[in-house]
Amino acid sequence: MISKIEITVDGLNLEDLLRALIKQKVTLYAVRRIDRFTAVITVAYSNRGKVLDLLREKCYNVHNIKFIGAAATAERLKRHIALFVVLVLLVPLLIASGTVCWRIEVRGADRQQVLDALYEYGVGIGRSLVSLSYDKLENYLTNAMNASFVTAVRKGSTLLIEVVERSEADEPIDLDSPADIVAQSDGVVSRIVLIQGTALVQKGDTVSKGQILIKGERIYNDGTVQPVRAVGQVFATVVCSQEIAFNGYLSKYVRTGESFAVTEVVIGSYDSHGEVPFETYETVSTSLTLYPFAVTLVHTVYYRTVLEVQKVSLSQCLDDLKRQALDGAVDKCTFAPYTVTYNVSDNKVTAVLTGEIEIGEVILR
């Protein structure tokens, strides 16, 4: 039986599309018109990529793809390849599960740095754990990562590496060296913690970058001045905002009702991920890890989406506009905000994040 696919497509000038397919030497096994703008075309499975590329190039919409004959069997196998792979690998995995490393979990340090250090030591995915000395591995990683200490534990076929970084002592403060605390950014002073020195600003003052906030001097009752190192903290209120324009229309992706499901196998760095037949989509995934084999089955449903533009009032999409404005403001924000306010007008929504940062830095004279 010949492998075929049925493609439901809509768009203008379907006759031009058929002529273009014939020009590219694509055999049309059947063409069925549904209405003026929609048709179902049947082509060889081997021409699938060529046809879909042409449809995308000419901006036709693909609503459904149906596989016929051996192609249907092949696609079902692709979608459920996890079952096949698990069946094929189950026996050797049962034998090797306790002796081979199939997964490495890293805590407390950069994963890639730890993996590089393990590779230099001869440990990695697919390597045997039979003769591995965990005490020697821990000592090696402690030196290689310049860490306080490292623990290495095997759980089934998973190697768990936990790194505790070396703590560094703070540099001693020389209180005899005269220094001022200077603003490192603009802001409005929200509070001052003064330990030593003379404060030149107070709560509510607007300050500029480079301005002296706490002068490194001690003033005695008789008016004499002694240079000292300013010690304290100055905090300022800062804001970050993002506005989103409103033009009376709302664009968003909505589900069409079409879906595509596939189960993938993840073993170490191997992933059986295949092609998704939709250009835009939403996904819902669930996963199951088979211990002690470190084989993860990921079942994903792809829901096809299309972009829809709707005429709406501001009140209808206010929550969505606020969310967009807040997301944009958070992306730009370099501090931890403690309040969020929204300014709403007829043509835009603005999210304003307010926070507090320490703006003072010690500058030696």
Residue pairs with C-beta under 8 A, 6 or more apart in sequence:
1 69
1 70
2 29
2 44
2 69
3 44
3 45
3 46
3 67
3 68
3 69
3 70
3 71
3 74
4 29
4 42
4 43
4 44
4 45
4 67
4 68
4 69
4 71
5 42
5 43
5 44
5 45
5 48
5 65
5 66
5 67
5 68
5 71
6 30
6 40
6 41
6 42
6 64
6 65
6 66
6 68
7 40
7 41
7 42
7 43
7 51
7 52
7 55
7 62
7 64
7 65
7 66
8 34
8 38
8 39
8 40
8 62
8 63
8 64
8 65
8 66
9 17
9 38
9 39
9 40
9 41
9 55
9 60
9 61
9 62
9 63
10 37
10 38
10 39
10 60
10 61
10 63
11 17
11 37
11 58
11 59
11 60
11 61
12 37
14 33
14 37
14 39
17 54
17 55
17 58
17 60
18 28
18 31
18 41
20 54
20 58
21 28
21 41
21 43
21 51
21 54
22 28
24 50
24 54
26 43
26 44
26 47
26 50
26 51
27 43
27 44
27 47
28 41
28 42
28 43
29 42
29 43
29 44
30 40
30 41
30 42
31 39
31 40
31 41
31 42
32 39
32 40
32 41
33 39
34 40
38 63
41 51
42 68
43 51
45 67
45 69
45 70
45 71
45 74
52 62
52 277
55 62
56 279
61 306
62 277
63 256
63 258
64 258
65 277
67 74
67 75
77 84
78 262
78 274
79 261
79 262
79 263
80 263
81 263
81 264
81 265
81 272
81 274
82 263
82 264
82 265
82 272
82 297
82 299
83 263
85 265
85 267
85 272
86 265
86 290
86 295
86 297
89 267
89 293
89 295
90 293
93 102
93 293
93 295
94 293
96 157
97 156
97 157
97 292
97 293
98 156
98 157
98 292
99 128
99 129
99 130
100 126
100 127
100 128
100 129
100 157
101 123
101 124
101 125
101 126
101 127
101 128
101 129
101 154
101 157
101 158
101 159
102 125
102 126
102 157
102 158
102 267
102 268
102 293
102 294
102 295
103 125
103 157
103 158
103 159
103 268
103 294
104 114
104 115
104 118
104 124
104 125
104 158
104 159
104 161
105 158
105 159
105 160
105 161
106 114
106 115
106 161
106 162
106 163
107 160
107 161
107 162
107 163
108 162
108 163
108 164
108 165
109 145
109 147
109 163
109 165
113 145
114 141
114 145
114 161
114 163
115 124
117 140
117 141
117 144
117 145
118 124
118 141
118 161
120 144
121 137
121 140
121 141
123 129
123 132
123 137
123 159
125 268
125 269
126 268
129 154
129 157
129 159
134 152
134 153
134 154
137 152
138 149
138 150
138 151
138 152
141 147
141 150
141 152
141 161
141 163
142 148
142 149
142 150
145 163
146 166
147 163
147 164
147 165
147 166
148 164
148 165
148 166
148 167
149 164
150 161
150 162
150 163
150 164
151 160
151 161
151 162
152 159
152 160
152 161
153 159
153 160
153 162
154 160
155 292
156 291
156 292
156 293
156 294
157 292
157 293
157 294
158 291
158 292
158 294
173 229
173 231
174 229
175 196
175 228
175 229
175 231
176 229
177 229
177 364
178 216
178 217
178 227
178 228
178 229
178 364
178 365
179 216
179 229
179 230
179 362
179 363
179 364
179 365
180 197
180 212
180 213
180 214
180 215
180 216
180 230
180 362
180 363
180 365
181 197
181 212
181 213
181 214
181 216
181 230
181 232
181 234
181 360
181 361
181 362
181 363
182 210
182 211
182 212
182 213
182 360
182 361
182 362
182 363
183 207
183 208
183 209
183 210
183 211
183 212
183 213
183 234
183 236
183 359
183 360
184 209
184 359
184 360
184 361
185 209
185 236
185 238
185 357
185 359
186 206
186 207
186 208
186 209
187 206
187 207
187 236
187 237
187 238
187 357
187 359
188 204
188 205
188 206
188 207
188 236
188 237
189 201
189 202
189 203
189 204
189 205
189 206
189 207
189 213
189 234
189 235
189 236
189 237
190 203
190 235
190 236
190 237
190 356
191 203
191 234
191 235
192 199
192 201
192 202
192 203
192 213
192 214
192 232
192 233
192 234
192 235
193 232
193 233
193 234
194 214
194 232
195 231
195 232
196 218
196 228
196 229
196 230
196 231
196 232
197 214
197 215
197 216
197 217
197 218
197 228
197 229
197 230
197 231
197 232
198 214
198 215
198 217
198 218
198 219
199 213
199 214
199 215
199 232
200 212
200 213
200 214
200 215
201 207
201 211
201 213
201 234
207 213
207 236
207 359
213 234
213 359
213 360
214 230
214 232
214 234
214 360
215 230
216 227
216 228
216 229
216 230
216 365
217 225
217 226
217 227
217 228
218 225
218 226
218 228
219 225
220 226
227 365
229 362
230 362
232 360
233 358
233 360
234 358
234 359
234 360
235 356
235 357
235 358
235 359
236 356
236 357
236 359
237 354
237 355
237 356
238 335
238 354
238 355
238 356
238 357
239 352
239 353
239 354
239 355
240 329
240 332
240 333
240 334
240 335
240 337
240 352
240 353
240 355
241 329
241 350
241 351
241 352
241 353
242 325
242 326
242 327
242 328
242 329
242 331
242 332
242 350
242 351
243 325
243 348
243 349
243 350
243 351
244 321
244 324
244 325
244 328
244 348
244 349
244 350
245 347
245 348
246 314
246 317
246 321
246 346
246 347
246 348
246 349
247 347
248 311
248 312
248 313
249 309
249 310
249 311
249 312
250 309
250 310
250 312
250 316
250 317
250 320
251 307
251 308
251 309
251 310
252 307
252 308
252 310
252 320
253 280
253 282
253 305
253 306
253 307
253 308
254 305
254 306
254 308
255 282
255 303
255 304
255 305
256 303
256 304
256 305
256 306
257 304
258 278
258 303
258 304
259 301
259 302
259 303
259 304
260 276
260 277
260 278
260 281
260 301
260 302
260 304
261 299
261 300
261 301
261 302
262 274
262 299
262 300
262 302
263 297
263 298
263 299
263 300
264 271
264 272
264 273
264 274
264 297
264 298
264 299
264 300
265 271
265 272
265 295
265 296
265 297
265 298
266 272
266 295
266 296
266 297
266 298
267 294
267 295
267 296
268 294
276 302
278 302
278 304
278 305
280 304
280 305
280 306
280 307
281 302
281 303
281 304
281 305
282 302
282 303
282 305
283 300
283 301
283 302
283 303
284 300
284 301
284 303
285 298
285 299
285 300
285 301
286 298
286 299
287 296
287 297
287 298
287 299
288 296
288 297
288 299
289 295
289 296
289 297
290 296
290 297
314 321
314 344
314 346
318 344
318 349
321 349
322 342
322 349
322 351
324 349
325 342
325 349
325 350
325 351
326 340
326 351
328 351
329 340
329 351
329 352
329 353
330 337
330 353
333 353
333 355
335 355
335 356
335 357
336 355
337 353
337 354
337 355
338 354
338 355
338 356
339 353
339 354
340 351
340 352
340 353
340 354
341 351
341 352
341 354
342 349
342 350
342 351
342 352
343 349
343 350
343 352
344 350
